[in-house]
Amino acid sequence: AGRIVHFRDKLGGFYSVEQIAEVYGIHDTVYQRIRNHLTCSGSNVHKLNINTASLDILKAHPYIKYQLGNAVIQYRMQHGNFDSIDQLKEIHLVTEGVFQKIAPYLTTH
């Protein structure tokens, strides 16, 4: 339970029950047993502003880390502020899978 809370806090909240399976130490067998008892509304997810967040803030997020955070900062320096989260797809490190994971945690305002 402590690892789940710690991971939730580092993420800024859960937007999907499936994220519990990513918690370090939660084996798939345990996740399969508990998943039907879990709910998640995703309404309390803390969002990072990609136009103002520092590299330290971005790299602290489990889905972003240093390399992607640095790419976001570099893109912002070269092109100015992001008008929409979809502009992240212009960064070569942001695959569709990465975008789907990080988008719920980001905002442009």
All heavy atoms as an XYZ file, in Angstrom:
882
protein
N       0.822     -1.189      0.000
C       0.000      0.000      0.000
C       0.866      1.253      0.000
O       0.555      2.227     -0.684
C      -0.936     -0.003      1.201
N       1.958      1.200      0.736
C       2.858      2.350      0.799
C       3.483      2.656     -0.550
O       3.627      3.825     -0.928
N       3.839      1.629     -1.293
C       4.424      1.836     -2.623
C       3.404      2.421     -3.592
O       3.739      3.243     -4.433
C       4.976      0.526     -3.173
C       6.236      0.077     -2.483
C       6.759     -1.199     -3.072
N       7.963     -1.612     -2.378
C       8.580     -2.742     -2.573
N       8.112     -3.600     -3.461
N       9.663     -3.044     -1.901
N       2.164      1.998     -3.465
C       1.104      2.529     -4.322
C       0.925      4.021     -4.045
O       0.852      4.837     -4.974
C      -0.216      1.761     -4.124
C      -0.073      0.330     -4.647
C      -1.373      2.470     -4.818
C      -1.238     -0.588     -4.295
N       0.862      4.387     -2.777
C       0.698      5.796     -2.399
C       1.900      6.615     -2.860
O       1.741      7.721     -3.405
C       0.470      5.932     -0.876
C       0.536      7.386     -0.439
C      -0.856      5.307     -0.493
N       3.100      6.088     -2.677
C       4.311      6.799     -3.090
C       4.303      7.040     -4.602
O       4.586      8.158     -5.069
C       5.555      6.009     -2.671
C       6.842      6.653     -3.064
N       7.318      7.788     -2.456
C       7.741      6.335     -4.021
C       8.462      8.137     -3.018
N       8.740      7.274     -3.977
N       3.983      6.013     -5.381
C       3.947      6.143     -6.837
C       2.859      7.131     -7.258
O       3.071      7.978     -8.124
C       3.728      4.771     -7.482
C       3.858      4.766     -8.982
C       5.019      5.177     -9.608
C       2.812      4.324     -9.772
C       5.144      5.161    -10.991
C       2.922      4.299    -11.150
C       4.085      4.722    -11.766
N       1.702      7.044     -6.618
C       0.601      7.969     -6.911
C       1.035      9.409     -6.670
O       0.777     10.296     -7.473
C      -0.611      7.642     -6.043
C      -1.801      8.578     -6.294
C      -2.783      8.557     -5.176
N      -2.158      9.106     -3.965
C      -2.620      8.906     -2.738
N      -3.698      8.184     -2.531
N      -1.995      9.431     -1.694
N       1.715      9.640     -5.565
C       2.155     10.989     -5.226
C       3.194     11.508     -6.220
O       3.166     12.676     -6.601
C       2.704     11.042     -3.811
C       1.623     10.853     -2.750
O       0.425     10.943     -3.089
O       1.986     10.605     -1.588
N       4.129     10.649     -6.642
C       5.132     11.064     -7.621
C       4.506     11.357     -8.974
O       4.920     12.282     -9.671
C       6.222     10.008     -7.759
C       7.172      9.985     -6.567
C       8.363      9.100     -6.780
C       9.305      9.588     -7.792
N      10.253     10.621     -7.438
N       3.492     10.575     -9.354
C       2.806     10.803    -10.627
C       1.977     12.078    -10.610
O       1.864     12.768    -11.610
C       1.855      9.646    -10.950
C       2.435      8.376    -11.519
C       1.348      7.308    -11.628
C       3.064      8.620    -12.878
N       1.369     12.345     -9.481
C       0.398     13.436     -9.401
C      -1.012     12.893     -9.448
O      -1.956     13.597     -9.778
N      -1.166     11.632     -9.113
C      -2.468     10.970     -9.116
C      -2.556      9.927    -10.214
O      -1.769      9.921    -11.148
N      -3.522      9.065    -10.078
C      -3.766      8.035    -11.086
C      -4.912      8.476    -11.983
O      -5.899      9.029    -11.518
C      -4.159      6.699    -10.439
C      -3.048      6.031     -9.682
C      -3.178      5.785     -8.321
C      -1.887      5.639    -10.313
C      -2.168      5.154     -7.614
C      -0.859      5.010     -9.614
C      -1.004      4.764     -8.260
N      -4.804      8.217    -13.275
C      -5.919      8.453    -14.196
C      -6.515      7.140    -14.679
O      -7.542      7.129    -15.341
C      -5.517      9.338    -15.380
C      -4.447      8.760    -16.287
C      -4.742      7.812    -17.261
C      -3.133      9.188    -16.182
C      -3.761      7.294    -18.076
C      -2.145      8.678    -16.996
C      -2.466      7.735    -17.949
O      -1.485      7.219    -18.753
N      -5.861      6.022    -14.332
C      -6.320      4.718    -14.779
C      -5.950      3.646    -13.753
O      -4.860      3.684    -13.184
C      -5.658      4.386    -16.123
O      -5.845      3.047    -16.472
N      -6.838      2.707    -13.548
C      -6.574      1.590    -12.636
C      -5.358      0.799    -13.103
O      -4.578      0.299    -12.286
C      -7.820      0.678    -12.531
C      -7.497     -0.628    -11.837
C      -8.946      1.401    -11.817
N      -5.141      0.723    -14.404
C      -4.027     -0.045    -14.958
C      -2.669      0.468    -14.493
O      -1.685     -0.266    -14.500
C      -4.091     -0.055    -16.487
C      -5.189     -0.926    -17.057
C      -6.577     -0.292    -16.966
O      -6.673      0.963    -16.901
O      -7.554     -1.050    -16.927
N      -2.600      1.716    -14.055
C      -1.338      2.263    -13.572
C      -0.857      1.571    -12.298
O       0.338      1.575    -12.019
C      -1.475      3.764    -13.328
C      -1.603      4.561    -14.615
C      -1.798      6.019    -14.320
O      -2.878      6.427    -13.904
N      -0.757      6.800    -14.515
N      -1.751      0.963    -11.563
C      -1.357      0.230    -10.356
C      -0.389     -0.892    -10.716
O       0.524     -1.205     -9.953
C      -2.597     -0.338     -9.621
C      -3.553      0.787     -9.214
C      -2.203     -1.202     -8.431
C      -3.018      1.733     -8.177
N      -0.556     -1.469    -11.887
C       0.325     -2.553    -12.330
C       1.765     -2.080    -12.523
O       2.685     -2.894    -12.537
C      -0.198     -3.164    -13.626
N       1.982     -0.777    -12.641
C       3.324     -0.210    -12.820
C       4.061      0.005    -11.498
O       5.250      0.326    -11.506
C       3.238      1.124    -13.558
C       2.641      1.014    -14.939
C       2.441      2.387    -15.568
O       3.176      3.334    -15.211
O       1.538      2.503    -16.400
N       3.382     -0.135    -10.394
C       3.991      0.099     -9.084
C       5.056     -0.955     -8.829
O       4.809     -2.159     -8.965
C       2.927      0.080     -7.963
C       3.579      0.184     -6.587
C       1.920      1.205     -8.171
N       6.256     -0.485     -8.473
C       7.358     -1.390     -8.181
C       6.953     -2.361     -7.072
O       6.432     -1.958     -6.036
C       8.597     -0.593     -7.740
C       9.750     -1.464     -7.341
C      10.549     -2.055     -8.307
C      10.023     -1.718     -6.012
C      11.605     -2.874     -7.957
C      11.076     -2.528     -5.637
C      11.865     -3.108     -6.619
O      12.898     -3.923     -6.260
N       7.171     -3.643     -7.310
C       6.885     -4.664     -6.307
C       5.491     -5.259     -6.394
O       5.198     -6.223     -5.698
N       4.626     -4.705     -7.236
C       3.293     -5.286     -7.416
C       3.390     -6.307     -8.541
O       3.501     -5.943     -9.717
C       2.224     -4.212     -7.775
C       2.128     -3.151     -6.700
C       0.874     -4.866     -8.048
C       1.480     -3.587     -5.418
N       3.397     -7.567     -8.175
C       3.472     -8.622     -9.182
C       2.155     -8.726     -9.934
O       1.094     -8.357     -9.412
C       3.817     -9.959     -8.522
C       5.159     -9.932     -7.853
N       6.335     -9.817     -8.552
C       5.506     -9.989     -6.546
C       7.347     -9.810     -7.711
N       6.867     -9.895     -6.482
N       2.226     -9.206    -11.148
C       1.032     -9.296    -11.983
C      -0.059    -10.136    -11.322
O      -1.240     -9.808    -11.429
C       1.377     -9.877    -13.363
C       0.199     -9.809    -14.301
O      -0.335     -8.701    -14.518
O      -0.205    -10.881    -14.805
N       0.329    -11.165    -10.608
C      -0.685    -11.999     -9.950
C      -1.445    -11.210     -8.887
O      -2.658    -11.356     -8.750
C      -0.053    -13.251     -9.306
O       1.015    -12.837     -8.445
C       0.491    -14.207    -10.359
N      -0.745    -10.365     -8.163
C      -1.390     -9.524     -7.148
C      -2.295     -8.506     -7.836
O      -3.442     -8.311     -7.418
C      -0.343     -8.813     -6.264
C      -1.003     -7.800     -5.341
C       0.470     -9.826     -5.484
N      -1.783     -7.875     -8.875
C      -2.586     -6.891     -9.595
C      -3.865     -7.535    -10.142
O      -4.953     -6.953    -10.023
C      -1.784     -6.251    -10.729
C      -2.630     -5.411    -11.637
C      -3.160     -4.199    -11.193
C      -2.952     -5.830    -12.920
C      -3.971     -3.430    -12.009
C      -3.758     -5.069    -13.744
C      -4.263     -3.875    -13.281
O      -5.072     -3.124    -14.094
N      -3.749     -8.705    -10.726
C      -4.922     -9.384    -11.288
C      -5.964     -9.690    -10.209
O      -7.163     -9.629    -10.472
C      -4.515    -10.672    -12.009
C      -3.653    -10.463    -13.232
C      -4.294     -9.578    -14.283
O      -5.504     -9.578    -14.475
N      -3.476     -8.790    -14.968
N      -5.506    -10.008     -8.999
C      -6.443    -10.296     -7.897
C      -7.161     -9.053     -7.388
O      -8.309     -9.132     -6.965
C      -5.725    -10.971     -6.737
C      -5.456    -12.445     -6.965
C      -4.941    -13.082     -5.716
N      -3.660    -12.470     -5.374
C      -2.953    -12.731     -4.305
N      -3.392    -13.593     -3.428
N      -1.812    -12.144     -4.083
N      -6.494     -7.907     -7.420
C      -7.088     -6.708     -6.811
C      -7.747     -5.767     -7.808
O      -8.532     -4.912     -7.413
C      -6.048     -5.921     -5.976
C      -4.946     -5.333     -6.864
C      -5.490     -6.787     -4.859
C      -3.987     -4.387     -6.159
N      -7.446     -5.878     -9.087
C      -7.889     -4.866    -10.050
C      -9.398     -4.680    -10.111
O      -9.877     -3.578    -10.335
C      -7.321     -5.119    -11.434
C      -7.952     -6.265    -12.148
C      -7.361     -6.423    -13.515
N      -8.037     -7.538    -14.154
C      -7.971     -7.812    -15.404
N      -7.245     -7.053    -16.192
N      -8.615     -8.836    -15.906
N     -10.175     -5.729     -9.914
C     -11.631     -5.599     -9.959
C     -12.197     -4.860     -8.746
O     -13.356     -4.476     -8.743
C     -12.296     -6.968    -10.096
C     -12.024     -7.578    -11.454
O     -11.825     -6.880    -12.435
N     -12.000     -8.901    -11.506
N     -11.361     -4.677     -7.732
C     -11.790     -3.974     -6.522
C     -11.338     -2.513     -6.525
O     -11.583     -1.785     -5.563
C     -11.234     -4.668     -5.280
C     -11.628     -6.104     -5.186
N     -12.889     -6.505     -4.834
C     -10.927     -7.237     -5.435
C     -12.952     -7.825     -4.850
N     -11.764     -8.289     -5.210
N     -10.671     -2.094     -7.596
C     -10.123     -0.744     -7.674
C     -10.970      0.135     -8.584
O     -11.539     -0.343     -9.560
C      -8.692     -0.792     -8.226
C      -7.697     -1.650     -7.452
C      -6.383     -1.749     -8.209
C      -7.469     -1.086     -6.066
N     -11.034      1.404     -8.246
C     -11.695      2.386     -9.103
C     -10.792      3.612     -9.219
O      -9.964      3.867     -8.347
C     -13.066      2.834     -8.545
O     -12.868      3.427     -7.268
C     -14.025      1.669     -8.440
N     -10.993      4.335    -10.280
C     -10.196      5.535    -10.500
C     -10.996      6.491    -11.369
O     -11.410      6.144    -12.472
C      -8.883      5.160    -11.192
S      -7.806      6.550    -11.462
N     -11.185      7.702    -10.876
C     -11.929      8.682    -11.662
C     -10.993      9.561    -12.485
O     -11.401     10.125    -13.488
C     -12.775      9.567    -10.746
O     -11.934     10.406     -9.970
N      -9.753      9.697    -12.046
C      -8.799     10.546    -12.752
C      -9.047     12.036    -12.573
O      -8.377     12.859    -13.164
N     -10.000     12.374    -11.730
C     -10.373     13.784    -11.587
C      -9.404     14.589    -10.728
O      -9.406     15.812    -10.782
C     -11.780     13.893    -11.008
O     -11.824     13.310     -9.722
N      -8.576     13.935     -9.952
C      -7.657     14.646     -9.057
C      -6.214     14.625     -9.537
O      -5.298     14.782     -8.740
C      -7.730     14.053     -7.651
C      -9.060     14.321     -7.000
O      -9.663     15.360     -7.231
N      -9.532     13.394     -6.196
N      -6.001     14.446    -10.819
C      -4.648     14.391    -11.361
C      -4.036     15.793    -11.351
O      -4.639     16.746    -11.847
C      -4.655     13.809    -12.796
C      -3.304     13.952    -13.454
C      -5.070     12.347    -12.773
N      -2.853     15.889    -10.768
C      -2.117     17.159    -10.731
C      -1.429     17.356    -12.078
O      -0.711     16.477    -12.548
C      -1.083     17.145     -9.612
C      -0.199     18.341     -9.614
N      -0.628     19.591     -9.213
C       1.085     18.497     -9.980
C       0.366     20.446     -9.329
N       1.410     19.812     -9.797
N      -1.639     18.495    -12.699
C      -1.081     18.768    -14.018
C       0.118     19.708    -13.929
O       0.109     20.657    -13.162
C      -2.143     19.352    -14.935
C      -3.264     18.363    -15.228
C      -4.226     18.922    -16.239
C      -5.324     17.935    -16.535
N      -5.016     17.083    -17.668
N       1.115     19.411    -14.759
C       2.295     20.263    -14.874
C       2.133     21.168    -16.084
O       1.751     20.713    -17.157
C       3.546     19.401    -15.070
C       3.878     18.394    -13.984
C       5.052     17.525    -14.408
C       4.181     19.108    -12.687
N       2.452     22.439    -15.925
C       2.379     23.374    -17.030
C       3.680     23.272    -17.823
O       4.745     23.655    -17.330
C       2.171     24.794    -16.516
C       1.975     25.801    -17.619
O       2.503     25.665    -18.716
N       1.213     26.837    -17.320
N       3.596     22.767    -19.054
C       4.815     22.567    -19.839
C       5.406     23.878    -20.348
O       6.522     23.880    -20.855
C       4.609     21.582    -21.009
C       3.504     22.061    -21.948
C       4.357     20.188    -20.494
C       3.372     21.214    -23.206
N       4.700     24.961    -20.186
C       5.236     26.261    -20.581
C       6.014     26.945    -19.463
O       6.774     27.874    -19.723
C       4.118     27.187    -21.071
C       3.592     26.750    -22.419
O       4.342     26.308    -23.269
N       2.298     26.872    -22.608
N       5.824     26.490    -18.245
C       6.496     27.146    -17.124
C       7.302     26.194    -16.246
O       8.135     26.651    -15.463
C       5.470     27.880    -16.227
O       4.528     26.935    -15.723
C       4.755     28.975    -17.004
N       7.084     24.896    -16.357
C       7.768     23.930    -15.485
C       9.264     23.901    -15.769
O       9.695     23.904    -16.924
C       7.177     22.534    -15.677
N      10.035     23.868    -14.706
C      11.490     23.776    -14.836
C      11.887     22.338    -15.165
O      11.093     21.411    -15.031
C      12.154     24.191    -13.524
O      11.883     23.223    -12.518
N      13.129     22.177    -15.566
C      13.644     20.842    -15.837
C      13.574     19.981    -14.580
O      13.222     18.800    -14.656
C      15.074     20.914    -16.374
C      15.750     19.571    -16.665
C      14.923     18.735    -17.652
C      17.153     19.795    -17.200
N      13.867     20.555    -13.429
C      13.810     19.789    -12.177
C      12.405     19.256    -11.913
O      12.246     18.125    -11.471
C      14.271     20.642    -10.996
C      15.774     20.852    -10.980
O      16.498     20.035    -11.588
O      16.222     21.828    -10.360
N      11.404     20.069    -12.189
C      10.017     19.637    -11.990
C       9.670     18.535    -12.989
O       9.086     17.505    -12.628
C       9.043     20.829    -12.142
C       9.290     21.869    -11.060
C       7.593     20.357    -12.155
C       8.973     21.436     -9.656
N      10.012     18.749    -14.258
C       9.672     17.767    -15.293
C      10.372     16.434    -15.064
O       9.751     15.376    -15.156
C      10.024     18.314    -16.682
C       9.178     19.491    -17.164
C       9.765     20.078    -18.446
C       7.732     19.081    -17.361
N      11.660     16.470    -14.744
C      12.401     15.210    -14.602
C      12.005     14.433    -13.347
O      12.267     13.233    -13.252
C      13.909     15.453    -14.638
C      14.487     16.067    -13.390
C      15.985     16.266    -13.530
C      16.575     16.788    -12.241
N      18.006     16.955    -12.309
N      11.343     15.075    -12.413
C      10.891     14.377    -11.210
C       9.667     13.501    -11.481
O       9.367     12.603    -10.702
C      10.569     15.382    -10.106
N       8.989     13.750    -12.598
C       7.798     12.959    -12.919
C       8.235     11.595    -13.456
O       9.085     11.513    -14.343
C       6.933     13.684    -13.955
C       5.581     13.096    -14.082
N       5.334     11.984    -14.836
C       4.400     13.445    -13.523
C       4.053     11.678    -14.751
N       3.466     12.554    -13.950
N       7.669     10.505    -12.952
C       8.089      9.166    -13.370
C       7.954      8.878    -14.864
O       8.699      8.063    -15.400
C       7.171      8.233    -12.573
C       6.750      9.032    -11.397
C       6.692     10.456    -11.865
N       7.045      9.524    -15.548
C       6.859      9.280    -16.979
C       7.686     10.211    -17.858
O       7.763     10.028    -19.063
C       5.390      9.435    -17.375
C       4.458      8.383    -16.843
C       3.094      8.594    -16.860
C       4.915      7.181    -16.324
C       2.211      7.644    -16.386
C       4.047      6.229    -15.840
C       2.687      6.462    -15.875
O       1.812      5.512    -15.404
N       8.284     11.234    -17.280
C       8.999     12.215    -18.091
C      10.513     12.050    -17.952
O      11.217     11.949    -18.941
C       8.538     13.649    -17.738
C       7.046     13.789    -18.045
C       9.362     14.678    -18.504
C       6.432     15.101    -17.610
N      11.037     12.071    -16.752
C      12.465     11.918    -16.481
C      13.286     13.014    -17.166
O      12.767     13.929    -17.775
C      12.955     10.525    -16.880
C      12.201      9.390    -16.241
C      12.700      9.134    -14.869
C      12.018      7.894    -14.312
N      12.314      7.695    -12.958
N      14.616     12.872    -17.084
C      15.511     13.926    -17.559
C      15.478     14.116    -19.077
O      15.326     15.242    -19.572
C      16.959     13.660    -17.117
C      17.921     14.664    -17.716
C      18.075     15.920    -17.141
C      18.620     14.372    -18.888
C      18.925     16.863    -17.705
C      19.465     15.310    -19.455
C      19.611     16.547    -18.863
O      20.439     17.479    -19.427
N      15.657     13.047    -19.842
C      15.815     13.179    -21.290
C      14.611     13.856    -21.941
O      14.761     14.791    -22.736
C      16.068     11.812    -21.916
C      16.489     11.884    -23.365
C      16.866     10.534    -23.930
O      16.499      9.494    -23.400
N      17.587     10.537    -25.032
N      13.422     13.414    -21.613
C      12.224     14.013    -22.190
C      11.993     15.420    -21.639
O      11.626     16.328    -22.379
C      11.003     13.124    -21.946
C       9.686     13.634    -22.512
C       9.800     13.948    -23.996
C       8.588     12.619    -22.256
N      12.229     15.601    -20.343
C      12.085     16.929    -19.753
C      13.005     17.935    -20.427
O      12.600     19.061    -20.738
N      14.228     17.533    -20.672
C      15.183     18.401    -21.350
C      14.725     18.704    -22.777
O      14.841     19.844    -23.240
C      16.573     17.763    -21.354
C      17.621     18.710    -21.868
O      17.724     19.836    -21.420
N      18.398     18.242    -22.845
N      14.186     17.714    -23.462
C      13.684     17.927    -24.824
C      12.526     18.920    -24.828
O      12.420     19.759    -25.731
C      13.265     16.597    -25.447
N      11.671     18.850    -23.826
C      10.558     19.799    -23.708
C      11.099     21.216    -23.505
O      10.653     22.163    -24.163
C       9.598     19.404    -22.561
C       8.620     20.529    -22.235
C       8.860     18.121    -22.905
N      12.073     21.362    -22.628
C      12.674     22.673    -22.367
C      13.343     23.215    -23.639
O      13.173     24.384    -23.986
C      13.698     22.599    -21.210
C      13.032     22.157    -19.908
C      14.453     23.921    -21.054
C      12.055     23.125    -19.317
N      14.091     22.360    -24.333
C      14.780     22.793    -25.554
C      13.777     23.210    -26.634
O      13.973     24.217    -27.313
C      15.696     21.676    -26.082
C      16.855     21.346    -25.177
C      17.733     22.547    -24.895
O      18.089     23.312    -25.793
N      18.083     22.750    -23.633
N      12.716     22.439    -26.780
C      11.675     22.774    -27.759
C      11.060     24.134    -27.415
O      10.865     24.981    -28.289
C      10.602     21.696    -27.783
C       9.547     21.929    -28.841
C       9.662     21.356    -30.099
C       8.438     22.738    -28.589
C       8.700     21.573    -31.076
C       7.479     22.964    -29.557
C       7.612     22.380    -30.799
O       6.661     22.612    -31.764
N      10.776     24.324    -26.147
C      10.177     25.582    -25.678
C      11.112     26.760    -25.939
O      10.674     27.835    -26.350
C       9.864     25.440    -24.190
C       8.976     26.493    -23.615
C       8.537     26.129    -22.218
N       9.629     26.204    -21.265
C       9.626     25.628    -20.065
N       8.577     24.928    -19.661
N      10.652     25.747    -19.255
N      12.408     26.562    -25.751
C      13.385     27.628    -25.994
C      13.478     27.964    -27.483
O      13.640     29.127    -27.852
C      14.752     27.225    -25.443
C      14.810     27.251    -23.924
S      16.329     26.580    -23.199
C      17.601     27.344    -24.137
N      13.366     26.970    -28.338
C      13.499     27.177    -29.781
C      12.227     27.701    -30.430
O      12.282     28.480    -31.383
C      13.910     25.876    -30.467
C      15.302     25.427    -30.129
C      15.624     24.059    -30.716
O      14.848     23.489    -31.467
N      16.779     23.525    -30.348
N      11.064     27.240    -29.942
C       9.804     27.532    -30.622
C       8.848     28.406    -29.812
O       7.770     28.745    -30.308
C       9.086     26.227    -30.978
C       9.908     25.311    -31.832
N      10.060     25.497    -33.185
C      10.636     24.215    -31.517
C      10.833     24.556    -33.673
N      11.201     23.764    -32.682
N       9.185     28.716    -28.596
C       8.277     29.470    -27.738
C       7.326     28.532    -27.013
O       7.449     27.316    -27.070
N       6.372     29.113    -26.330
C       5.432     28.324    -25.545
C       4.595     27.392    -26.410
O       4.304     27.691    -27.567
C       4.501     29.238    -24.753
C       5.174     29.826    -23.542
O       6.256     29.405    -23.134
N       4.545     30.815    -22.947
N       4.206     26.295    -25.810
C       3.309     25.345    -26.459
C       1.905     25.946    -26.486
O       1.441     26.493    -25.491
C       3.266     24.034    -25.666
C       4.533     23.229    -25.744
C       5.576     23.459    -24.855
C       4.680     22.225    -26.682
C       6.736     22.713    -24.902
C       5.850     21.469    -26.746
C       6.876     21.715    -25.859
N       1.248     25.838    -27.614
C      -0.147     26.262    -27.722
C      -1.094     25.145    -27.294
O      -2.200     25.411    -26.844
C      -0.486     26.680    -29.152
C       0.285     27.915    -29.581
O       0.464     28.825    -28.744
O       0.725     27.956    -30.745
N      -0.644     23.906    -27.474
C      -1.454     22.753    -27.079
C      -0.534     21.596    -26.710
O       0.628     21.547    -27.133
C      -2.398     22.324    -28.201
O      -1.676     21.654    -29.218
N      -1.073     20.678    -25.963
C      -0.322     19.483    -25.571
C       0.066     18.669    -26.809
O       1.108     18.037    -26.850
C      -1.161     18.628    -24.584
C      -1.430     19.410    -23.300
C      -0.472     17.311    -24.256
C      -0.202     19.828    -22.545
N      -0.767     18.691    -27.837
C      -0.489     17.931    -29.060
C       0.835     18.323    -29.713
O       1.429     17.516    -30.429
C      -1.626     18.106    -30.068
C      -2.871     17.336    -29.668
O      -2.749     16.327    -28.941
O      -3.967     17.745    -30.077
N       1.311     19.528    -29.471
C       2.602     19.947    -30.024
C       3.757     19.103    -29.494
O       4.813     19.049    -30.128
C       2.869     21.420    -29.717
C       2.128     22.368    -30.612
C       2.476     23.794    -30.256
O       1.929     24.335    -29.299
N       3.389     24.390    -30.993
N       3.558     18.430    -28.383
C       4.602     17.546    -27.860
C       4.965     16.462    -28.865
O       6.086     15.968    -28.880
C       4.155     16.891    -26.556
C       4.158     17.774    -25.325
C       3.428     17.084    -24.187
C       5.573     18.123    -24.920
N       4.020     16.101    -29.715
C       4.268     15.054    -30.716
C       5.327     15.469    -31.725
O       5.860     14.619    -32.438
C       2.965     14.696    -31.423
C       1.951     14.052    -30.506
C       0.654     13.792    -31.240
C      -0.395     13.182    -30.326
N      -1.670     12.961    -31.020
N       5.655     16.747    -31.779
C       6.710     17.222    -32.670
C       8.100     16.911    -32.121
O       9.090     17.011    -32.841
C       6.553     18.723    -32.911
C       5.275     19.077    -33.638
C       5.070     20.568    -33.791
O       6.064     21.334    -33.734
O       3.910     20.975    -33.973
N       8.189     16.545    -30.858
C       9.461     16.154    -30.241
C       9.705     14.690    -30.569
O       8.838     13.837    -30.316
C       9.422     16.376    -28.712
C       9.212     17.866    -28.409
C      10.697     15.856    -28.055
C       8.976     18.176    -26.940
N      10.865     14.378    -31.135
C      11.121     13.017    -31.615
C      11.036     11.943    -30.521
O      10.750     10.798    -30.820
C      12.460     12.940    -32.345
C      13.651     13.007    -31.444
N      14.131     14.186    -30.924
C      14.442     12.024    -30.957
C      15.174     13.925    -30.162
N      15.386     12.629    -30.156
N      11.255     12.300    -29.281
C      11.168     11.318    -28.188
C       9.728     10.961    -27.826
O       9.495      9.979    -27.129
C      11.847     11.877    -26.929
C      13.351     12.077    -26.991
C      13.838     12.768    -25.727
C      14.059     10.762    -27.193
N       8.785     11.757    -28.279
C       7.389     11.556    -27.885
C       6.685     10.679    -28.922
O       6.151     11.166    -29.914
C       6.659     12.903    -27.701
C       5.218     12.677    -27.265
C       7.388     13.764    -26.678
N       6.705      9.391    -28.654
C       5.966      8.448    -29.480
C       4.492      8.529    -29.070
O       4.152      9.149    -28.064
C       6.464      7.015    -29.263
O       6.216      6.655    -27.891
C       7.955      6.881    -29.576
N       3.631      7.874    -29.807
C       2.210      7.882    -29.459
C       2.001      7.268    -28.074
O       1.200      7.759    -27.280
C       1.379      7.140    -30.504
C      -0.113      7.256    -30.293
C      -0.649      8.685    -30.318
O      -0.118      9.540    -31.041
O      -1.629      8.958    -29.587
N       2.728      6.202    -27.770
C       2.611      5.566    -26.458
C       3.036      6.488    -25.330
O       2.368      6.566    -24.296
N       4.149      7.180    -25.516
C       4.626      8.138    -24.517
C       3.607      9.258    -24.359
O       3.265      9.655    -23.238
C       6.014      8.701    -24.903
C       6.385      9.894    -24.043
C       7.073      7.619    -24.818
N       3.102      9.758    -25.475
C       2.129     10.842    -25.421
C       0.891     10.431    -24.626
O       0.404     11.198    -23.797
C       1.725     11.286    -26.834
C       0.751     12.420    -26.835
C       1.185     13.716    -26.597
C      -0.596     12.198    -27.044
C       0.284     14.775    -26.573
C      -1.498     13.238    -27.023
C      -1.058     14.538    -26.791
N       0.390      9.230    -24.861
C      -0.803      8.762    -24.156
C      -0.563      8.684    -22.649
O      -1.477      8.934    -21.858
C      -1.252      7.401    -24.694
C      -1.741      7.445    -26.130
C      -2.911      8.385    -26.330
O      -3.816      8.466    -25.521
N      -2.884      9.128    -27.432
N       0.664      8.326    -22.246
C       0.976      8.227    -20.814
C       1.116      9.589    -20.150
O       0.671      9.781    -19.016
C       2.284      7.439    -20.609
C       2.124      5.953    -20.742
C       3.434      5.256    -20.497
C       3.567      4.945    -19.031
N       4.639      3.993    -18.721
N       1.743     10.543    -20.842
C       2.049     11.821    -20.196
C       0.975     12.882    -20.363
O       0.866     13.793    -19.534
C       3.415     12.378    -20.650
C       3.418     12.741    -22.138
C       4.540     11.417    -20.302
C       4.683     13.441    -22.617
N       0.196     12.808    -21.411
C      -0.784     13.868    -21.708
C      -1.734     14.179    -20.544
O      -2.000     15.355    -20.283
C      -1.568     13.537    -22.972
N      -2.235     13.178    -19.820
C      -3.148     13.510    -18.709
C      -2.495     14.332    -17.599
O      -3.185     14.916    -16.778
C      -3.575     12.143    -18.175
C      -3.380     11.207    -19.321
C      -2.173     11.731    -20.046
N      -1.165     14.389    -17.577
C      -0.449     15.097    -16.520
C       0.037     16.472    -16.947
O       0.721     17.144    -16.180
C       0.744     14.267    -16.054
C       0.314     12.992    -15.394
C       0.401     11.771    -16.054
C      -0.228     12.997    -14.114
C      -0.028     10.606    -15.454
C      -0.655     11.838    -13.495
C      -0.541     10.647    -14.187
O      -0.984      9.497    -13.583
N      -0.302     16.894    -18.155
C       0.246     18.135    -18.664
C      -0.828     19.134    -19.070
O      -1.928     18.753    -19.467
C       1.136     17.829    -19.877
C       2.283     16.863    -19.623
C       3.004     16.529    -20.910
C       3.247     17.391    -18.585
N      -0.469     20.407    -18.988
C      -1.326     21.484    -19.424
C      -0.456     22.573    -20.019
O       0.763     22.602    -19.778
C      -2.194     22.045    -18.265
O      -3.116     22.992    -18.781
C      -1.354     22.662    -17.177
N      -1.067     23.469    -20.771
C      -0.323     24.607    -21.339
C      -0.677     25.915    -20.641
O      -0.218     26.966    -21.041
C      -0.613     24.745    -22.849
O      -2.014     24.898    -23.031
C      -0.089     23.559    -23.618
N      -1.488     25.849    -19.621
C      -1.872     27.058    -18.886
C      -2.009     26.787    -17.404
O      -2.037     25.723    -16.935
C      -3.167     27.643    -19.432
C      -4.315     26.678    -19.435
N      -4.509     25.783    -20.454
C      -5.303     26.460    -18.554
C      -5.588     25.051    -20.189
N      -6.079     25.444    -19.043
